[in-house]
């Protein structure tokens, strides 16, 4: 049930990874990874908060969660935060924080990516628009490209479901 007519009522999250390449001292290319942890409002598909890190980690997920909780605190109804069953969303600290704030935790069924299709669709749009077919040579270069895309996505990219307005 991804549809809601209430801003900040239903939030979805997930983690995705990107690769970038750096040269070591010997001139060989090394593959490095960057991880993105966004929180999206299901009302208008706006990315409310996100963290970018060099490894999948609890700190990035918890910081993004805290910001999303703050931003959505104006919702007059019970909030739902949805995710897949990844380790980060099963952490005791994550689960406790949602319970403490009286936020309902929803999780996808095991092995069913369609249960989080809004976030998976965002990842697809993000990667098709600014990542696939390009080679990034540093963490900072890739991070900046992602930040710029999220700003564009939230403020300029028009969506049919929003009557051709941006989030």
FENHUWO-V196012 format. One record per helix or strand of 2 or more residues. SS is the DSSP state (H for helix, E for strand). FROM is the first residue (numbers start at 0). TO is the last residue. If there is no record, write none. Layout:
SS,FROM,TO ; SS,FROM,TO
This chain:
E,9,22 ; E,28,40 ; E,46,52 ; H,57,73 ; E,79,82 ; H,86,89 ; H,91,99 ; E,103,106 ; H,112,129 ; H,138,154 ; H,159,161
